Amino acid sequence: MLHFTKSSLLTAMTLLVVLTGAGLWLAMESRERDMPAANEAVSAVQPVIEAGETSGITAPSETSINELVEKYGNLGLTDVHNHDASGPYESKLGDWEWLKVKRVVLFGDASEPSAIQTDAVAWEAYQAHPELIIPFFSGFDLHSPSSLDTVRTNLEKGYMGLGEIVAASIYSPVVSKVLWKGDHPMDGYLPQIYALCAEYKAPILLHIDPPNGWAVGKLEEAMRQYPDTAFLFAHINAFNSPESIEALMEKHSNLYADFSAGFTAYSPESSNKLEDFLPLIRRFPDRVLLSTDSGYGLQYGATPATYGETTAIDAMYRLLDLVDDPVLQRKLAHDNFDALVRQVPATKTQLEALKSKGIAPAAGKALTKLEAGKLLADNK
């Protein structure tokens, strides 16, 4: 048993205070040395995942997002799944410019009454930025016959596709609760809607979770019955294996993979790495499309400014870097989706609107829907 005198205790306490103060001073000095000086410029753009950062997620490479944008920004990156019409989408314009995102498939809420308003926002965004925005819509009740009128009217007006349509959802904490969701991909008026999509050559983006089992069986039924409809399986790689996706795409040539690279690269719930999907991508080079899903669930950037969508775009570029094939990189970034929408003819409604403005296509030239839409947006 140890014994201490009063004087020895005071001495020990004094020494402890001195040592603690010295430690705090050294820590502060070290922190100040690491911080930029008051007149030193701080980069406004940080890599999404810095090399060696302990964010809980390991960066696929040490290459910064700025370097990736510099390397691949000329590809015309297209984001085929973006909810920013839920707003405000204007806050993303600067990020899209910085990250060289050249085209955004824009919509807002999915399969619920509020989507009617966000569909209108997507249209307004398209009118303001016709070269950047591709408008999709989802504001209709697929259990009501009125959905057929809405789909036809919107496609005639100039919307390029449908989505995100909740064809089935059990586990999603968000869309499993929406009012207008389907029980399966052949529910309600979806079959007639698929026929309209084929008529207008409009792709339809479907949310299906889980991405297997009975609901996917009904999707296969839909793809067999409507072979001229382009079905986009939203974030097909989320909670799904490359082998399952490959089997599905092998059987159905009208199935397109909406690949959410951010989920695979950065979500702690992903059981795969980007590299795991390279054989699938190389096997179906014309039917894989890249998307952000607006960075849903991704909060692993170096700063709050890089959370979510920017992290997802970072992952898209990292996937392109892994592909290491210029032709395939161009297909993934731009050409595959472009092929879906580039040849769609202008609608009767668009042509009549152009005629009312005194605008006629060049002799012998048939306008596409994209060309007609841009002319109308430029001549509002």
Secondary structure, DSSP 8 states (H G I E B T S, - for coil): -----HHHHHHHHHHHHHHHHHHHHHHHHHHHHHS--TTS---S---SS-TT--SSS--S-S--HHHHHHHHGGG-EEEEEE-GGGS-GGGGHHHHHHTTEEEEEE--S-SSTTHHHHHHHHHHHHHH-TTTEEEEE--S-TTSTHHHHHHHHHHHHT--EEEEEEEEESS-TTGGG-TT--SSTTSTTHHHHHHHHHHHT--EEEEEESSSSHHHHHHHHHHHH-TTS-EEETTTTTT--HHHHHHHHHH-TTEEEEEEHHHHHH-TT----GGGGHHHHHHSTTSEEEE-GGGTT---SSSGGGSTHHHHHHHHHHHHHHH--HHHHHIIIIIHHHHHHTT-B--HHHHHHHHHTT----TT---BHHHHHHHHHHT-
